[in-house]
């Protein structure tokens, strides 16, 4: 590729989001309900039946955001189609939870995950902002469900997993579910204006990035026991676990940097100390790029060991996308040129190695030396929520500065 687009031009970013969305729409729509979740590089659906709660909710997000930015009624109808399946099939008829995985319309895994319910909350918030008013009441309903089943007032954080009938609460605690709960709570506040969602987002963010980080060398470890003490060995033998990988996650450091900046931007309505938000966001971003960047092959590595050496050198699409958005948000917030340098470096790497310029969307994973490992572009959980979301985050950040 001889030339790169101007990644600081909002039109370039929005066109890239459109290009990515065209990979999924309309081929993802299943006329029998919901959307297909499994796509090869060229868009071929390789599993038409299996459904995962994470993909089902993230499709509501991607269609809702596409409608809000591009005003194509087909995108709003796609969001409604995805929302209906989430509500009518994933949700338990009694309203007591959401199935984690489905085979067609039958429950394959009914385990209750706070991570999944955080994305349910996110989906309802974004559906509401896309004009699907029926979802507005479901925002509070989902918050109350999480409150009843996962929230622990003493811990100031959400538990992680329960049996399908809620009779057994796992002793595992994780930061990932809480990070995405914070994201969903910020969206719920944006959709409703209700202060309780913003206050809860602040509490979760403080407890993970301050209290828990103090127990883990100042950074955010992924895994904890029931008392929120770090479990340094959890999944050490399964380092590529999709939702609970072992190690420090540079991509989660930069995702948290984004969320802290969003919290700071709304700090005027919070009667709480905002002074720690920006310094923590900068510290987490620097830890990610200083320890995770591959100086030979480019790109951010997936995982770091407790001593901050790279323990998993794979290049995941979402790590690059979230880090690019965080760089843009830090650049516009601080005015520091180093963040623009990282922004350009991350985009240049992703544009060269991860973006599929022919078919659309991003490849999911590369080896440490940037070789493709699979022709499965979008298995369950992906749907390019991270990549399109990053584009929208960056466009919003660019709106805060003058690039004329």
C-alpha positions as a LaTeX table, in Angstrom:
\begin{tabular}{lrrr}
\hline
Residue & $x$ (\AA) & $y$ (\AA) & $z$ (\AA) \\
\hline
Unk1 & 0.00 & 0.00 & 0.00 \\
Unk2 & 1.74 & 3.12 & $-1.22$ \\
Unk3 & $-0.30$ & 5.81 & 0.49 \\
Unk4 & $-2.40$ & 6.09 & 3.60 \\
Unk5 & $-5.61$ & 8.05 & 4.02 \\
Unk6 & $-5.78$ & 10.97 & 6.40 \\
Unk7 & $-6.85$ & 9.23 & 9.58 \\
Unk8 & $-7.60$ & 12.58 & 11.20 \\
Unk9 & $-10.34$ & 13.28 & 8.66 \\
Unk10 & $-13.74$ & 12.27 & 10.13 \\
Unk11 & $-15.04$ & 11.47 & 6.65 \\
Unk12 & $-12.28$ & 8.88 & 6.16 \\
Unk13 & $-13.19$ & 7.24 & 9.45 \\
Unk14 & $-16.91$ & 7.21 & 8.76 \\
Unk15 & $-16.35$ & 5.76 & 5.29 \\
Unk16 & $-14.24$ & 3.02 & 6.87 \\
Unk17 & $-17.07$ & 2.27 & 9.33 \\
Unk18 & $-19.47$ & 2.12 & 6.35 \\
Unk19 & $-17.12$ & $-0.21$ & 4.50 \\
Unk20 & $-16.96$ & $-2.48$ & 7.54 \\
Unk21 & $-20.72$ & $-2.40$ & 8.00 \\
Unk22 & $-21.22$ & $-3.47$ & 4.40 \\
Unk23 & $-19.41$ & $-6.72$ & 5.20 \\
Unk24 & $-22.22$ & $-7.59$ & 7.64 \\
Unk25 & $-25.28$ & $-5.96$ & 6.13 \\
Unk26 & $-27.46$ & $-7.38$ & 4.74 \\
Unk27 & $-25.80$ & $-10.82$ & 4.69 \\
Unk28 & $-25.91$ & $-11.13$ & 8.49 \\
Unk29 & $-29.70$ & $-10.87$ & 8.69 \\
Unk30 & $-31.33$ & $-14.24$ & 9.33 \\
Unk31 & $-34.95$ & $-14.07$ & 8.09 \\
Unk32 & $-35.86$ & $-16.70$ & 10.67 \\
Unk33 & $-34.75$ & $-14.40$ & 13.49 \\
Unk34 & $-31.61$ & $-12.73$ & 14.75 \\
Unk35 & $-28.39$ & $-12.55$ & 12.80 \\
Unk36 & $-25.77$ & $-15.02$ & 11.67 \\
Unk37 & $-22.68$ & $-14.97$ & 13.88 \\
Unk38 & $-19.99$ & $-16.88$ & 11.95 \\
Unk39 & $-18.32$ & $-15.53$ & 8.80 \\
Unk40 & $-15.36$ & $-16.52$ & 6.67 \\
Unk41 & $-13.06$ & $-13.89$ & 5.19 \\
Unk42 & $-15.21$ & $-13.50$ & 2.07 \\
Unk43 & $-18.44$ & $-13.26$ & 4.07 \\
Unk44 & $-19.52$ & $-16.88$ & 3.72 \\
Unk45 & $-21.64$ & $-17.97$ & 6.70 \\
Unk46 & $-20.10$ & $-21.15$ & 8.11 \\
Unk47 & $-22.51$ & $-21.78$ & 10.99 \\
Unk48 & $-26.08$ & $-20.61$ & 10.47 \\
Unk49 & $-27.56$ & $-21.88$ & 13.74 \\
Unk50 & $-25.31$ & $-21.09$ & 16.67 \\
Unk51 & $-25.93$ & $-17.85$ & 18.56 \\
Unk52 & $-23.84$ & $-16.23$ & 21.26 \\
Unk53 & $-25.16$ & $-13.55$ & 23.60 \\
Unk54 & $-22.11$ & $-11.36$ & 22.99 \\
Unk55 & $-22.66$ & $-11.27$ & 19.23 \\
Unk56 & $-26.42$ & $-10.85$ & 19.59 \\
Unk57 & $-25.99$ & $-7.79$ & 21.80 \\
Unk58 & $-23.11$ & $-6.31$ & 19.83 \\
Unk59 & $-25.15$ & $-6.47$ & 16.62 \\
Unk60 & $-27.72$ & $-4.21$ & 18.32 \\
Unk61 & $-24.85$ & $-1.80$ & 19.00 \\
Unk62 & $-23.37$ & $-1.87$ & 15.50 \\
Unk63 & $-26.70$ & $-1.42$ & 13.74 \\
Unk64 & $-27.82$ & 1.29 & 16.16 \\
Unk65 & $-24.60$ & 3.26 & 15.77 \\
Unk66 & $-24.69$ & 2.88 & 11.99 \\
Unk67 & $-28.24$ & 4.23 & 11.92 \\
Unk68 & $-27.34$ & 7.18 & 14.16 \\
Unk69 & $-24.40$ & 8.15 & 11.95 \\
Unk70 & $-25.73$ & 7.36 & 8.48 \\
Unk71 & $-29.53$ & 7.63 & 8.91 \\
Unk72 & $-30.20$ & 4.64 & 6.69 \\
Unk73 & $-33.59$ & 3.19 & 7.74 \\
Unk74 & $-32.30$ & $-0.30$ & 6.89 \\
Unk75 & $-29.82$ & 0.01 & 9.75 \\
Unk76 & $-32.56$ & 0.96 & 12.21 \\
Unk77 & $-34.60$ & $-2.02$ & 11.02 \\
Unk78 & $-31.52$ & $-4.21$ & 11.46 \\
Unk79 & $-31.17$ & $-2.95$ & 15.02 \\
Unk80 & $-34.84$ & $-3.74$ & 15.66 \\
Unk81 & $-34.40$ & $-7.23$ & 14.17 \\
Unk82 & $-31.39$ & $-7.87$ & 16.44 \\
Unk83 & $-33.20$ & $-6.42$ & 19.45 \\
Unk84 & $-36.23$ & $-8.65$ & 18.94 \\
Unk85 & $-34.07$ & $-11.79$ & 18.97 \\
Unk86 & $-32.24$ & $-10.67$ & 22.10 \\
Unk87 & $-35.51$ & $-9.98$ & 23.85 \\
Unk88 & $-37.57$ & $-12.93$ & 22.63 \\
Unk89 & $-34.99$ & $-15.74$ & 22.41 \\
Unk90 & $-31.96$ & $-15.04$ & 24.60 \\
Unk91 & $-34.03$ & $-13.63$ & 27.44 \\
Unk92 & $-35.60$ & $-16.08$ & 29.84 \\
Unk93 & $-39.42$ & $-15.83$ & 29.59 \\
Unk94 & $-39.58$ & $-15.16$ & 33.34 \\
Unk95 & $-37.11$ & $-12.30$ & 32.94 \\
Unk96 & $-34.56$ & $-13.88$ & 35.23 \\
Unk97 & $-31.60$ & $-13.81$ & 32.86 \\
Unk98 & $-30.19$ & $-14.27$ & 29.37 \\
Unk99 & $-28.90$ & $-17.46$ & 27.77 \\
Unk100 & $-25.18$ & $-17.35$ & 27.01 \\
Unk101 & $-25.38$ & $-19.61$ & 23.94 \\
Unk102 & $-28.18$ & $-20.92$ & 21.74 \\
Unk103 & $-28.43$ & $-23.65$ & 19.14 \\
Unk104 & $-31.06$ & $-22.13$ & 16.91 \\
Unk105 & $-33.77$ & $-21.11$ & 19.37 \\
Unk106 & $-32.82$ & $-23.73$ & 21.97 \\
Unk107 & $-30.65$ & $-22.96$ & 24.97 \\
Unk108 & $-27.26$ & $-24.63$ & 24.63 \\
Unk109 & $-25.61$ & $-22.90$ & 27.62 \\
Unk110 & $-27.79$ & $-21.07$ & 30.11 \\
Unk111 & $-24.96$ & $-19.91$ & 32.35 \\
Unk112 & $-25.51$ & $-16.38$ & 33.61 \\
Unk113 & $-22.59$ & $-14.04$ & 32.93 \\
Unk114 & $-22.24$ & $-10.47$ & 34.16 \\
Unk115 & $-20.17$ & $-9.85$ & 31.04 \\
Unk116 & $-23.12$ & $-10.85$ & 28.89 \\
Unk117 & $-25.61$ & $-8.82$ & 30.87 \\
Unk118 & $-23.36$ & $-5.78$ & 30.63 \\
Unk119 & $-23.71$ & $-6.09$ & 26.87 \\
Unk120 & $-27.48$ & $-6.48$ & 27.22 \\
Unk121 & $-27.49$ & $-3.16$ & 29.05 \\
Unk122 & $-25.29$ & $-1.62$ & 26.35 \\
Unk123 & $-27.60$ & $-2.94$ & 23.63 \\
Unk124 & $-30.73$ & $-1.49$ & 25.20 \\
Unk125 & $-29.06$ & 1.88 & 25.75 \\
Unk126 & $-27.88$ & 2.14 & 22.14 \\
Unk127 & $-31.17$ & 0.87 & 20.75 \\
Unk128 & $-32.90$ & 3.63 & 22.69 \\
Unk129 & $-30.52$ & 6.24 & 21.28 \\
Unk130 & $-31.27$ & 4.88 & 17.78 \\
Unk131 & $-34.96$ & 5.64 & 18.24 \\
Unk132 & $-36.20$ & 2.22 & 19.37 \\
Unk133 & $-38.21$ & 3.56 & 22.28 \\
Unk134 & $-39.41$ & 0.13 & 23.36 \\
Unk135 & $-35.89$ & $-0.49$ & 24.69 \\
Unk136 & $-35.91$ & 2.48 & 27.09 \\
Unk137 & $-37.70$ & 0.67 & 29.93 \\
Unk138 & $-35.41$ & $-2.33$ & 29.51 \\
Unk139 & $-32.36$ & $-0.26$ & 30.48 \\
Unk140 & $-33.54$ & 0.07 & 34.07 \\
Unk141 & $-34.86$ & $-3.48$ & 34.08 \\
Unk142 & $-31.42$ & $-4.85$ & 33.15 \\
Unk143 & $-29.64$ & $-2.62$ & 35.65 \\
Unk144 & $-31.92$ & $-3.95$ & 38.38 \\
Unk145 & $-31.31$ & $-7.54$ & 37.30 \\
Unk146 & $-27.55$ & $-7.00$ & 37.56 \\
Unk147 & $-28.09$ & $-5.23$ & 40.85 \\
Unk148 & $-29.99$ & $-8.16$ & 42.28 \\
Unk149 & $-27.82$ & $-10.97$ & 40.94 \\
Unk150 & $-24.26$ & $-9.68$ & 40.54 \\
Unk151 & $-23.71$ & $-6.42$ & 42.42 \\
Unk152 & $-21.96$ & $-6.59$ & 45.80 \\
Unk153 & $-22.15$ & $-3.37$ & 47.72 \\
Unk154 & $-19.25$ & $-4.22$ & 50.01 \\
Unk155 & $-16.96$ & $-5.00$ & 47.08 \\
Unk156 & $-18.26$ & $-2.11$ & 45.01 \\
Unk157 & $-18.04$ & $-4.37$ & 41.96 \\
Unk158 & $-19.98$ & $-7.00$ & 40.05 \\
Unk159 & $-19.50$ & $-10.72$ & 40.54 \\
Unk160 & $-18.94$ & $-12.67$ & 37.36 \\
Unk161 & $-20.85$ & $-15.89$ & 36.79 \\
Unk162 & $-23.81$ & $-17.88$ & 38.12 \\
Unk163 & $-25.51$ & $-21.14$ & 37.29 \\
Unk164 & $-28.52$ & $-20.98$ & 34.94 \\
Unk165 & $-30.98$ & $-21.00$ & 37.86 \\
Unk166 & $-28.85$ & $-18.61$ & 39.94 \\
Unk167 & $-28.46$ & $-21.21$ & 42.72 \\
Unk168 & $-24.65$ & $-21.14$ & 42.56 \\
Unk169 & $-22.55$ & $-17.99$ & 42.30 \\
Unk170 & $-19.02$ & $-18.69$ & 41.10 \\
Unk171 & $-16.13$ & $-17.64$ & 43.34 \\
Unk172 & $-14.35$ & $-16.24$ & 40.29 \\
Unk173 & $-14.19$ & $-12.46$ & 40.00 \\
Unk174 & $-12.99$ & $-10.65$ & 36.91 \\
Unk175 & $-12.20$ & $-7.13$ & 35.83 \\
Unk176 & $-13.42$ & $-7.69$ & 32.24 \\
Unk177 & $-17.11$ & $-7.92$ & 33.17 \\
Unk178 & $-16.74$ & $-4.80$ & 35.30 \\
Unk179 & $-14.98$ & $-2.88$ & 32.54 \\
Unk180 & $-17.81$ & $-3.59$ & 30.11 \\
Unk181 & $-20.36$ & $-2.84$ & 32.83 \\
Unk182 & $-18.72$ & 0.58 & 33.15 \\
Unk183 & $-19.00$ & 1.06 & 29.39 \\
Unk184 & $-22.67$ & 0.02 & 29.45 \\
Unk185 & $-23.44$ & 2.27 & 32.41 \\
Unk186 & $-21.98$ & 5.25 & 30.58 \\
Unk187 & $-24.22$ & 4.42 & 27.61 \\
Unk188 & $-27.23$ & 4.04 & 29.92 \\
Unk189 & $-26.52$ & 7.49 & 31.34 \\
Unk190 & $-26.20$ & 8.93 & 27.84 \\
Unk191 & $-29.50$ & 7.36 & 26.80 \\
Unk192 & $-31.50$ & 8.33 & 29.89 \\
Unk193 & $-29.70$ & 11.13 & 31.70 \\
Unk194 & $-30.19$ & 9.21 & 34.95 \\
Unk195 & $-27.48$ & 10.07 & 37.45 \\
Unk196 & $-27.43$ & 6.63 & 39.09 \\
Unk197 & $-25.85$ & 5.07 & 36.02 \\
Unk198 & $-23.01$ & 7.60 & 35.95 \\
Unk199 & $-22.38$ & 7.26 & 39.66 \\
Unk200 & $-22.19$ & 3.48 & 39.36 \\
Unk201 & $-19.79$ & 3.76 & 36.40 \\
Unk202 & $-17.55$ & 5.98 & 38.51 \\
Unk203 & $-17.60$ & 3.52 & 41.43 \\
Unk204 & $-16.69$ & 0.58 & 39.21 \\
Unk205 & $-13.94$ & 2.52 & 37.45 \\
Unk206 & $-12.41$ & 3.72 & 40.71 \\
Unk207 & $-12.46$ & 0.30 & 42.32 \\
Unk208 & $-10.87$ & $-1.47$ & 39.35 \\
Unk209 & $-8.31$ & 1.11 & 38.25 \\
Unk210 & $-7.37$ & 2.40 & 41.71 \\
Unk211 & $-8.13$ & $-0.07$ & 44.50 \\
Unk212 & $-7.62$ & $-3.29$ & 42.54 \\
Unk213 & $-4.68$ & $-1.90$ & 40.60 \\
Unk214 & $-2.98$ & $-1.10$ & 43.92 \\
Unk215 & $-3.12$ & $-4.83$ & 44.67 \\
Unk216 & $-1.52$ & $-5.68$ & 41.31 \\
Unk217 & 1.56 & $-3.54$ & 40.92 \\
Unk218 & $-0.40$ & $-0.46$ & 39.89 \\
Unk219 & $-1.89$ & $-2.11$ & 36.82 \\
Unk220 & $-5.09$ & $-4.01$ & 36.07 \\
Unk221 & $-4.85$ & $-7.77$ & 36.45 \\
Unk222 & $-7.68$ & $-9.75$ & 34.90 \\
Unk223 & $-8.52$ & $-12.42$ & 37.51 \\
Unk224 & $-9.43$ & $-12.43$ & 41.21 \\
Unk225 & $-10.82$ & $-14.67$ & 43.90 \\
Unk226 & $-14.08$ & $-14.12$ & 45.78 \\
Unk227 & $-12.37$ & $-11.57$ & 48.05 \\
Unk228 & $-11.03$ & $-9.63$ & 45.08 \\
Unk229 & $-7.46$ & $-10.69$ & 45.70 \\
Unk230 & $-5.48$ & $-11.29$ & 42.50 \\
Unk231 & $-5.33$ & $-14.84$ & 41.23 \\
Unk232 & $-2.02$ & $-14.90$ & 39.39 \\
Unk233 & $-2.43$ & $-18.43$ & 38.03 \\
Unk234 & $-6.01$ & $-18.43$ & 36.74 \\
Unk235 & $-6.01$ & $-19.73$ & 33.13 \\
Unk236 & $-2.22$ & $-19.79$ & 33.05 \\
Unk237 & $-2.63$ & $-22.98$ & 30.99 \\
Unk238 & $-5.28$ & $-21.38$ & 28.75 \\
Unk239 & $-3.69$ & $-18.05$ & 27.81 \\
Unk240 & $-5.84$ & $-17.57$ & 24.71 \\
Unk241 & $-9.17$ & $-18.01$ & 26.48 \\
Unk242 & $-11.62$ & $-15.83$ & 24.57 \\
Unk243 & $-13.04$ & $-13.92$ & 27.55 \\
Unk244 & $-10.61$ & $-14.75$ & 30.38 \\
Unk245 & $-7.05$ & $-14.80$ & 29.04 \\
Unk246 & $-4.13$ & $-15.08$ & 31.44 \\
Unk247 & $-1.92$ & $-12.05$ & 31.89 \\
Unk248 & $-2.12$ & $-8.31$ & 31.81 \\
Unk249 & $-4.02$ & $-7.18$ & 28.71 \\
Unk250 & $-2.64$ & $-4.09$ & 26.93 \\
Unk251 & $-5.95$ & $-3.82$ & 25.07 \\
Unk252 & $-7.82$ & $-3.60$ & 28.35 \\
Unk253 & $-5.42$ & $-0.96$ & 29.62 \\
Unk254 & $-6.28$ & 1.20 & 26.62 \\
Unk255 & $-10.01$ & 0.41 & 26.82 \\
Unk256 & $-9.94$ & 1.62 & 30.39 \\
Unk257 & $-8.09$ & 4.75 & 29.28 \\
Unk258 & $-11.02$ & 5.49 & 26.95 \\
Unk259 & $-13.61$ & 4.92 & 29.66 \\
Unk260 & $-11.79$ & 7.11 & 32.16 \\
Unk261 & $-11.69$ & 9.97 & 29.67 \\
Unk262 & $-15.42$ & 9.56 & 29.00 \\
Unk263 & $-16.04$ & 9.69 & 32.74 \\
Unk264 & $-13.89$ & 12.79 & 33.09 \\
Unk265 & $-15.81$ & 14.51 & 30.30 \\
Unk266 & $-19.05$ & 14.03 & 32.26 \\
Unk267 & $-17.47$ & 14.94 & 35.58 \\
Unk268 & $-19.35$ & 18.22 & 35.80 \\
Unk269 & $-22.47$ & 16.40 & 36.94 \\
Unk270 & $-20.61$ & 14.15 & 39.37 \\
Unk271 & $-19.94$ & 15.42 & 42.84 \\
Unk272 & $-16.79$ & 13.31 & 43.04 \\
Unk273 & $-13.05$ & 13.82 & 42.70 \\
Unk274 & $-12.11$ & 13.73 & 38.99 \\
Unk275 & $-8.40$ & 14.37 & 39.55 \\
Unk276 & $-7.29$ & 10.75 & 39.17 \\
Unk277 & $-9.03$ & 10.05 & 35.87 \\
Unk278 & $-6.68$ & 11.63 & 33.32 \\
Unk279 & $-3.41$ & 10.61 & 35.03 \\
Unk280 & $-4.64$ & 7.02 & 35.29 \\
Unk281 & $-5.71$ & 6.99 & 31.64 \\
Unk282 & $-2.28$ & 8.22 & 30.58 \\
Unk283 & $-0.47$ & 5.74 & 32.83 \\
Unk284 & $-2.46$ & 2.78 & 31.51 \\
Unk285 & $-1.96$ & 3.79 & 27.89 \\
Unk286 & 1.77 & 4.22 & 28.39 \\
Unk287 & 2.02 & 0.84 & 30.10 \\
Unk288 & 0.26 & $-0.76$ & 27.12 \\
Unk289 & 2.39 & 0.75 & 24.37 \\
Unk290 & 5.71 & 0.77 & 26.23 \\
Unk291 & 5.48 & $-2.91$ & 27.12 \\
Unk292 & 3.24 & $-4.33$ & 24.41 \\
Unk293 & 4.40 & $-2.72$ & 21.15 \\
Unk294 & 6.30 & $-5.03$ & 18.82 \\
Unk295 & 9.27 & $-2.95$ & 17.63 \\
Unk296 & 10.15 & $-5.53$ & 14.95 \\
Unk297 & 6.82 & $-6.46$ & 13.36 \\
Unk298 & 4.58 & $-3.64$ & 14.59 \\
Unk299 & 1.30 & $-3.92$ & 16.46 \\
Unk300 & 0.44 & $-4.45$ & 20.10 \\
Unk301 & 0.84 & $-7.90$ & 21.59 \\
Unk302 & $-2.10$ & $-9.62$ & 23.22 \\
Unk303 & $-0.83$ & $-10.38$ & 26.74 \\
Unk304 & 1.89 & $-9.48$ & 29.22 \\
Unk305 & 3.20 & $-11.67$ & 32.04 \\
Unk306 & 3.29 & $-10.31$ & 35.60 \\
Unk307 & 6.84 & $-9.05$ & 34.94 \\
Unk308 & 5.45 & $-7.12$ & 31.92 \\
Unk309 & 7.27 & $-9.21$ & 29.31 \\
Unk310 & 5.19 & $-10.32$ & 26.33 \\
Unk311 & 3.72 & $-13.76$ & 26.97 \\
Unk312 & 1.36 & $-13.88$ & 23.99 \\
Unk313 & 2.67 & $-12.08$ & 20.89 \\
Unk314 & $-0.46$ & $-12.59$ & 18.74 \\
Unk315 & $-1.94$ & $-9.47$ & 17.20 \\
Unk316 & $-5.66$ & $-9.23$ & 17.86 \\
Unk317 & $-7.82$ & $-6.82$ & 15.90 \\
Unk318 & $-9.60$ & $-5.40$ & 18.94 \\
Unk319 & $-6.39$ & $-4.52$ & 20.79 \\
Unk320 & $-5.23$ & $-2.31$ & 17.92 \\
Unk321 & $-8.67$ & $-0.72$ & 17.42 \\
Unk322 & $-9.27$ & 0.18 & 21.06 \\
Unk323 & $-5.73$ & 1.48 & 21.44 \\
Unk324 & $-6.11$ & 3.68 & 18.36 \\
Unk325 & $-9.27$ & 5.23 & 19.79 \\
Unk326 & $-7.60$ & 5.77 & 23.16 \\
Unk327 & $-4.65$ & 7.48 & 21.46 \\
Unk328 & $-6.97$ & 9.88 & 19.64 \\
Unk329 & $-8.91$ & 10.67 & 22.79 \\
Unk330 & $-5.74$ & 11.29 & 24.78 \\
Unk331 & $-4.32$ & 13.42 & 21.97 \\
Unk332 & $-7.37$ & 15.67 & 21.80 \\
Unk333 & $-7.65$ & 15.84 & 25.60 \\
Unk334 & $-4.00$ & 16.64 & 26.33 \\
Unk335 & $-2.68$ & 18.16 & 23.10 \\
Unk336 & 0.45 & 16.02 & 23.42 \\
Unk337 & 2.06 & 15.11 & 20.11 \\
Unk338 & 3.18 & 11.70 & 21.37 \\
Unk339 & $-0.42$ & 10.49 & 21.35 \\
Unk340 & $-0.90$ & 11.59 & 17.77 \\
Unk341 & 2.30 & 9.70 & 16.93 \\
Unk342 & 0.87 & 6.55 & 18.50 \\
Unk343 & $-2.44$ & 7.15 & 16.74 \\
Unk344 & $-0.75$ & 7.26 & 13.35 \\
Unk345 & 1.48 & 4.29 & 14.16 \\
Unk346 & $-1.46$ & 2.13 & 15.23 \\
Unk347 & $-3.61$ & 3.06 & 12.24 \\
Unk348 & $-0.74$ & 2.48 & 9.82 \\
Unk349 & $-0.16$ & $-0.99$ & 11.25 \\
Unk350 & $-3.83$ & $-1.94$ & 11.20 \\
Unk351 & $-4.39$ & $-0.55$ & 7.70 \\
Unk352 & $-1.48$ & $-2.61$ & 6.37 \\
Unk353 & $-2.14$ & $-5.88$ & 8.19 \\
Unk354 & $-5.62$ & $-6.19$ & 9.69 \\
Unk355 & $-8.07$ & $-4.33$ & 7.45 \\
Unk356 & $-9.51$ & $-6.44$ & 4.63 \\
Unk357 & $-9.72$ & $-3.82$ & 1.92 \\
Unk358 & $-11.35$ & $-6.22$ & $-0.54$ \\
Unk359 & $-14.16$ & $-7.86$ & 1.42 \\
Unk360 & $-14.48$ & $-5.48$ & 4.36 \\
Unk361 & $-14.10$ & $-5.75$ & 8.13 \\
Unk362 & $-10.86$ & $-6.65$ & 9.95 \\
Unk363 & $-9.10$ & $-9.98$ & 10.27 \\
Unk364 & $-9.47$ & $-11.25$ & 13.81 \\
Unk365 & $-6.01$ & $-12.48$ & 14.71 \\
Unk366 & $-2.48$ & $-12.59$ & 13.29 \\
Unk367 & 0.69 & $-14.29$ & 14.46 \\
Unk368 & 3.36 & $-12.23$ & 16.14 \\
Unk369 & 5.01 & $-11.74$ & 12.73 \\
Unk370 & 1.67 & $-10.78$ & 11.14 \\
Unk371 & 0.74 & $-14.02$ & 9.38 \\
Unk372 & $-2.93$ & $-14.93$ & 9.07 \\
Unk373 & $-3.82$ & $-17.93$ & 11.21 \\
Unk374 & $-7.36$ & $-18.64$ & 10.02 \\
Unk375 & $-9.91$ & $-17.78$ & 7.36 \\
Unk376 & $-12.53$ & $-17.22$ & 10.07 \\
Unk377 & $-12.92$ & $-13.48$ & 10.00 \\
Unk378 & $-15.79$ & $-13.17$ & 12.43 \\
Unk379 & $-16.59$ & $-16.03$ & 14.80 \\
Unk380 & $-18.95$ & $-15.56$ & 17.72 \\
Unk381 & $-18.32$ & $-12.41$ & 19.72 \\
Unk382 & $-16.61$ & $-10.29$ & 17.04 \\
Unk383 & $-19.06$ & $-8.53$ & 14.66 \\
Unk384 & $-16.48$ & $-5.69$ & 14.45 \\
Unk385 & $-18.07$ & $-3.90$ & 17.38 \\
Unk386 & $-14.57$ & $-2.83$ & 18.42 \\
Unk387 & $-13.45$ & $-1.51$ & 15.04 \\
Unk388 & $-16.56$ & 0.44 & 14.11 \\
Unk389 & $-16.93$ & 1.61 & 17.70 \\
Unk390 & $-13.35$ & 2.91 & 17.59 \\
Unk391 & $-14.11$ & 4.90 & 14.44 \\
Unk392 & $-17.13$ & 6.52 & 16.08 \\
Unk393 & $-15.13$ & 7.26 & 19.25 \\
Unk394 & $-12.39$ & 8.90 & 17.21 \\
Unk395 & $-14.87$ & 10.98 & 15.19 \\
Unk396 & $-16.36$ & 12.22 & 18.46 \\
Unk397 & $-12.89$ & 13.06 & 19.79 \\
Unk398 & $-11.94$ & 14.89 & 16.59 \\
Unk399 & $-15.04$ & 17.02 & 17.00 \\
Unk400 & $-13.41$ & 18.52 & 20.07 \\
Unk401 & $-10.43$ & 19.97 & 18.16 \\
Unk402 & $-9.91$ & 22.07 & 15.05 \\
Unk403 & $-8.07$ & 20.30 & 12.23 \\
Unk404 & $-8.52$ & 23.00 & 9.60 \\
\hline
\end{tabular}
